[in-house]
Every structure is written in structure tokens, then in C-alpha cells.
Amino acid sequence: MPDIAIALGGGGVKGIAHLGVLRGLQKQGLTVKAIAGTSAGGIIGAVIAKGIPLDDVVNRIIHLDQTEFFKLSLNKAPALLDLSGFANVLVEMLGDTAFEDLPIPFACTAVDIKAYQEVIISKGKILDAVLATMAIPGVFPPKEMGDNLLVDGGVLDPVPVSVVRWLAPTLPVIAVVLSPSPEGWAHVPSPGLESVSMLPRPIMETFSKLAITQAMNIYTSSMDISGRMLSELRLKIDKPEVIIRPKVEKFNILDKVDAEEMIKIGEDAVEESMDNIRKALDWPNAIGRYFRKVELPARLVGTEDEEFTPNE
């Protein structure tokens, strides 16, 4: 079967659509040989790279109680929401697995807010890496890792094309983007915190009236606009062979969603992209990839040490 590399972008709960994309690619006879993920893409990428059968992952996601994922943070962490409920799910799925044990090469991205730079995590415990890549600034708590203080990789690299190309230089890269193309931006709902439908309604109604919440809504909307533009700029620079955009723009990043619907949207997106995928797999394009120069796109860090070099 033809081999591919895949870059899974961030998008909160919309990341469930990644499972549909992966299922669609599998049905087309394509084999994923390398994965890089950011934020939600890092979560899905880690689980798949561990080798858990896709159908088992899909079944688990469909039957999860989404209302238990996120709670208002009552501790001193600099975050509005607590991740403990979702972290329990990740512990069950990922356990103590290390990057070095994965059957499929995998890396995820984060941003070190002390050093003001993107980092690539590809060594140590996967669970810690996932908690770092999904740490949306101000919403979820940042992750300390050695001397690094890490937040969501989407701050600088919403779809880690260059990272997966570094993992598998000769393979065509399929980028799964969970934001719409620019012509559809005007129709995307606000990502404001009033959309946190997983919280009990009485708490959410009170929470949404607070001045700090309204200020945070303005901030998150502004960051969402910047993130979309950054995604488009990075895609133009990194030039993945194929871009797949599941039609998930009607959802907010923390919505309670129908997982089966999201997965179907991902599968449909693969069907619509198959002409481009076949073109990327043809022999003239394959030959060209053997001669391109690929460099390490960011600083490497591990979950059990401050940083390391590629030849360690």
C-alpha cells in the first residue's frame, strides 16, 4: 500500500474529525508511516502512533462522556479550565509509553514561553508531551518540562507540516487543517468562552456575565483570527503535498459534539481530496522528494530532560 506522512492540526474538539480522516485514508489503502501533531492533532497522533487500532480509538471516543472533560479551575494554576478529567482518559490510553517505543514515528509541537520559540517534543513520555501541546494559553495550564514552560504548539505552528517532513523526508505530506480557507472566515462562529457547553448551564450563565470572561472572549476571538492567518501563511511556506479541510467550521473548540458526525465529516473530506492525493503519489512527484533538502525546523526537547540533539 502507498505510504504517506500526515500533519494533524489543532482545533480543540474538532480534532475528532482527524479520526475520520485517518479512517478514510485507511479505506483508500494508504499507510501512515509518520505523524506530527499540534494540540488536538497531537492527542490523536499520539494515540494512533502508539498502535492502538483505529476502530478501537473511534469506539472509545464515541462513548466518552464529554461533560467530564473540562471543569472550571479551582486551583492556583494560571488557567480557566482544569484538565484533570481529560488527563485521566489520556492516562488510560497512553500510560507510560515513551516516544522510543512507538511503532509509528511521531512528534508534537509546543511553544516555550520562556524562550519565545517553538519546540519539537519527540523523546520521553508521550503523555507529558500531549499535555504540553494541548495547553491553550490562559484556558488550560501550561506544562513545565525541565527549564521549559510549554503551551499549545498552535501558537506558532498550527499544522506541523515541516515537523512531519523532517520525520519522513521522502514521503508525501498530507496536512489536515481544521480551520476553513480564508473565504469562509466570515461565517465561522466566535470561539468565545460562552461556547463551553460542557460546563453546567447555571455556572456558564454566571461565568459568561463576568467582565473577565467578556475580556477573555475578545482575546480568544482575536487569537483565533491570528491563528487562522498563521495557518495559511505556514501552509504557503511549508507547502504540504495535499491539504485536507474537514468541514468543521460550525463547531467551537470546546463544544460538546456528536463524535460520529465529526468522524463522518473527516471521512468525507478524504473522498473529496483523493484526486490530489493520487497526484502526490505519482512517480514524478515521488522522485522529486528524494532530492529535496530537509532541515530540523525547531529546537528539540524531551519530556525527561531539558533538551537534546538529534544524534543522541
LINBEL-V896088 format. One record per backbone hydrogen bond with DSSP energy under -0.5 kcal/mol. CO is the residue of the C=O (numbers start at 1). NH is the residue of the N-H. Records with the same first field share a line. If there is no record, write none. Layout:
BEGIN
CO: NH + NH
END
This chain:
BEGIN
2: 31
4: 33 + 34
5: 174
6: 8 + 36
7: 9 + 176
8: 38
11: 14
12: 15
13: 16
14: 17
15: 18
16: 19 + 20
17: 21
18: 22
19: 23
20: 24
21: 25
22: 26
23: 27
24: 28
25: 30
26: 29
30: 32
31: 4 + 33
33: 105
34: 6
35: 107
36: 8
37: 109
38: 41
39: 42 + 43
40: 44
41: 45
42: 46
43: 47
44: 48
45: 49
46: 50
47: 52
48: 51
49: 103 + 104
53: 56 + 57
54: 58
55: 59
56: 60
57: 61
58: 62
59: 63
61: 64
64: 66
65: 68
66: 69
69: 86
71: 82
77: 79
80: 73
82: 71
83: 87
84: 88
85: 89
86: 90
87: 91
88: 92
89: 93
90: 94 + 95
91: 95
94: 97
97: 126
98: 101
99: 102
105: 35
107: 37
108: 121
109: 39 + 153
110: 119
111: 113 + 151
112: 116 + 117
117: 112
118: 299
119: 110
120: 122 + 301
121: 108
123: 303
124: 99
125: 129
126: 130
127: 131
128: 132
129: 133
130: 134
132: 135
133: 153
134: 136
135: 152
136: 139 + 140
138: 80
139: 81
142: 144
143: 150
145: 148
148: 145 + 150
149: 113
150: 143
151: 111
152: 155
153: 156 + 157
158: 10
159: 161
160: 164
161: 165
162: 166
163: 167
164: 168
168: 171
172: 5 + 174
173: 175 + 241 + 242
174: 7 + 176
175: 177 + 244
176: 9
181: 184
182: 185
184: 187
185: 188
192: 195
193: 196
195: 197
196: 199
200: 204
201: 205
202: 206
203: 207
204: 208
205: 209
206: 209 + 210
207: 210
210: 214
211: 215
212: 216
213: 217
214: 218
215: 219
216: 220
217: 221
218: 222
219: 223
220: 224
221: 225
222: 226
223: 227
224: 228
225: 229
226: 230
227: 231
228: 232
229: 233
230: 234
231: 235
232: 236
233: 237
234: 238
235: 239
242: 175
244: 177 + 246
246: 248
248: 251
249: 189
252: 255
253: 13
254: 198
255: 257
257: 259
258: 262
259: 263
260: 264
261: 265
262: 266
263: 267
264: 268
265: 269
266: 270
267: 271
268: 272
269: 273
270: 273 + 274
271: 274
273: 277
274: 278
275: 279
276: 280
277: 281
278: 282
279: 282
282: 286
283: 287
284: 288
285: 289
286: 290
287: 290
288: 291
289: 292
299: 120
300: 308
301: 122
302: 305
305: 302
309: 312
END
